[in-house]
Amino acid sequence: MNQNFIITVLMIAISLYGIECGSRLAEDVFKEEHLKQFPCHKNLTIETNQVWEDGFKGTLKLPVLQDMSKDVLENDPLFKYGHVNLTFNKNVRVSNIKEENHGARKEEDNKKFSIFTKLDINPIELAEKKVGDVWDLGFTIHHDLEENSGNLKGKVGITEIQFGNYICPEPIRAEADQTATDWCYHYIQPVDKTQPDGLRADISIPIEKIKMSAEDLKSNWTMDLAFPKNIKLQTLHFPDANVSPDLNQKPNANMFLAEKSNPNDPIKDGKFTTEVNYRFNRDKYEKKNVKIVYIKLGNFQCGKKPN
């Protein structure tokens, strides 16, 4: 048999073996119990020769669920607080992220990381991704060594991921105990529920419940809405309306008035529809407790107006 042929076959075999052994699913590296603690690691591969007592090198395969053009990455509110947000269960140091804009990174307590990719390079790898693609986010983490640190191997990892419209773990909507009477649930349709510290949603109300003509709603409308009294919002925004009071002037406000501010037609499929976007301090409040508890528009009212 030709010696060159044998050498070629051996080189291919070695190459394939190296690919197979060089990177493995986190579940295979750290065993099945690992995924029970870190379900977001289902799409994480680990470099098998890059696992240490104080960390590891790996790659997250993140699904692209929306437009990733440069304009979107720069201007969409969805990416205002990070192109990808990672939360860990322990204090860690995160490094070796390809094309990261290090100057824009935000960190909280060495557990929460808001990471931005560079937008002043060409090409921008992330911006070339299309819906349905996968973005490989490679990184290295190290955590502080503790006594008996060997016991922490495989027990330090990612507990939350937010990447555009992708969020892990997937939020659970408890419809059984969230009715229209307690917080207008049936009239609020999430547009983007991936934000860990906020919500972008459509308030959508059948015209017959408002008892105003479509023409009147097109020309002018005002809406009262309220949040629980113990909740302090950071921002409240209606793209189609002016909101008062201004939270910068009255940070404790929980009752608001939205007034139509542009010529956009709010009538869609027989319903009045307008978008609302709000944010809060996620270190103070659980997302499930930050909700609209009262809406009044024309003769329509849901929920209970706070005292």
N, C-alpha and C positions, 0 to 999 in steps of 0.2 A: 504494500500500500504506500502511496506517495507520502513522504515524510512531511512535506509542507501542508498536505491535506489534514494529516493527523494533528499537527500543531494548530492549524486553524480551528479544527473541531474542539480541541482542548481549550483554546482561548475563548471560544464562544461559550463553552460550558462553564468555565471559570467566571466569565462575565455575568452569565445568567445567575449563577449561584451567588455571586456578590450582590446582584440586584435583589435577589430573593431574601438574602440574609441581612442586607444592609439596612432595610427599612421594614418594620413590621407594625401591625395595628397595636395600639396601646393595650387593647384587651389581651392580645397574645403575649405582650411583653410583661404586663403586670398582673395577668390572670383575670378570670371572669369577675371577681368581686370588685375589681377596679372600676368597671363600668357602672356598677350599682351606686358607687360613691360619686362618679364623674360621668353622668350620661352624655355630657357634651363631648366626651372623648371618643364617641363612636366614629367620628371622622378624623381622628388624630392618628398619625403614624409616628413611630419613634425610631430614631437611628439607633440600632442595637448596640453599636460600639460607642454611643454617646449617651450612656446612662450612668449617672454617678450617684454617690450617696446623697449629694445635695442638689440633684436636679437632672435634667435631660435636655436633649435637642430633638425637636419634632416638627411636624408640619400639619397644620389644620387645613382640611379640604372644605372650603366654605362655598355653599351654593349661591350663585348670583340670581337674585329674584327681582331685580329692577335695573333700569338704565344706569350705566356706570360711566357715562360720558364725563369729560373734564368739567363741563358746565354744571352738571348735576353734583359732582363731587365737591365743587367749589361753592355752590349756592343753595342746594336743596337743604331745608331745615333738618332733614333726616340724618345728614352727615355733619351737622354743625358741631356736635360734641364728639366726633371721632369717626373715621372711616370704618374702624372696627373697635369695639369695646370689649375688653376681657376682664373678668373678675376671678380671682384665685381664692382658695380657702386659707392660704397661708401668705405671710409676707414673702415676696419673691423679687428677684431682679430679672428683668426681661431684656434680652439683647439679640443681636444678629437678625433683625427683621429687614429683609431686602427692600430697598428703596423707601425706607421710612424717613419722614421728615422729623428728625429728632427734636428740633426746636419747638415743634407744635405739640409734642406729646404732653398729656396731662396724667398725673398720677394721684391716687388717694390712698394713703396708708400702706403703700407698697402692695396693695391688693387689687385695686381697680386701675386699669390702664386704658386711656383713650388714645388710640394710635392713628396717625395720619400718614398717608403715602405722599411721596413727593409729586407735585404737580407741575414743576418747572423743568421736567426732563422730557426727552422725546426718544422713543415712545414711552407713554405711561402704561405700564403693564395692566394695571387695574382698569383703566379707562377703555382698554381694548376688549374687555370682557362683555359678553352678551348674555341676555336672560337665558338661563339653562346651562351656562358654563359653570366651571368650578375655579375658584381662586385659591391657589396654594399659598398659605401664610406660614412661612418657616420662621422658627424662633428658638431661642435657647433660654431656659430658666434655671436659676439657682436660688435656693432658699438657705436661710441660716441654719447651720448645723446645731443641733440640740443634743442633749444627753441621750444616749441610745438612738442616735439619728438613723441608724440602719433600719429602725422600725418605721421610719417615715418614707422609705423608698416605695414609690408607687402610691403614696397617700397625700401627695401635694399636687394639685392640678386646678383645672379651670371649672368653675361652678356656673358661670354665665357667659354667654356670647351674644353680642348684637352686631350684626353686619348688614346694614341696610334693612331690608324687610325680613331678613333671617334672624330669628331669635332662638336661643336655646338656654334653658328648657322652654318648650312651647307653653305659653300661658294657658291656664285652664279657666274657661268662662263658666262660673257657677250659676247657670241660668235659673236653677230651681229657687234660689233665694235672692234673685235680683230682678224684681218686677217693676213695672211702670209706676206703681204707686209709691215705691220707696226711693227710686232715683231715676225715673223716666227712661228706664232701660230700653224699652221697645222703640224709642225714638232716636236712639244714639247708635249709629253704625260705624264701628271702627274702620278707618282708612289705613292707619298704621298703628298697630298695637305693639310694635317691637321696641319702642322707646322704654327703657327701664325707669325713666323719670318723667314720663308724660304720656300724652295720648293725642293723636290726630284723628278726628272723627267727623262724620257728617251728622248734623241734626236734621232729621227728615220727618216731616209731619204732614199727613194727608190734608189737603186744602179744606175738605168738608169739615174737619175738626176745628180749623182756625176761624171759619165763617167770615172770611174776607175774600173779595174777588181776586182773581189772578192778576188783573190789571193793577189793583191797589197794592198787591204785594210786590209787583214789578217796579212800581214807582217809589214806594216807600214802605219800610217796615221797621219795627222796633221789637226787641225781645228782652225780657227780664230772665235772668238765670242766676242760680246760686249753687254754692258748694257748701259742704259741712262747715259749721262755725269754727271748729278746731283746726281747720286746714288753712295754711298760708301758701298761696300759689307764688311761684317765681315769675311766670309769664302767663298771659292769656291773650290769644290772638284770633281774630276773625279776618280772613283775607277779604271778605266782602262787607265788612262793617267796622265802624269806630266803636271802641269799647271804653266805658267809663265805670268807675273811677280808674285812674292810672295807678297801677300797682307800685310804681316808683314813688308816688305821693302818698298812697294809702296801702301799705304792704299788708295790713291786716284785713283788708276787704274780702268779703265772701259773697256779697250781692253785686251783680253787674248789669249794666244796660248796654246792649249791642244795637247800633243804629246803622241802617243801610248806608253805604258810602260810595258805591259805584253802580254803573248801569247794568251789571250782569243780571241775567234772568234767573231768579231763584226757583222757578217752577220746573220740575223734572218728573215726568210720568205721573202727573196728578198730585205731586207732593211738593211742599216747600222744602228746599234743601239748602243748607249753608254749612260751610266747614268751620270747625273750631279746633284750636290747637292750644294745649296748655302744658305747663311743666311745673314740677315741684321738687323739693329736696328729698331725694330717695333715701337719705340717711335718717330722716325724721319720720317719713310716712310710708306705709305699705301702699303699693299701687292700687290694691283693691278698695282702699278706703278713700281714695281721692276720686270723687265722682260728682257729676252734676245731679243735685237732688231736687232741683226745681226749675221749671221752664214755663214762661207765659208768653204767648204770641197771639194777638187778637183775642178771640174767645177761647183759645186752647190753653189748657193748664195741665201740667202733670207734676207729681211730687208734692212736697210740702214746703212752703216758704218758711225759712228759718226765722225764729223770733228775733 
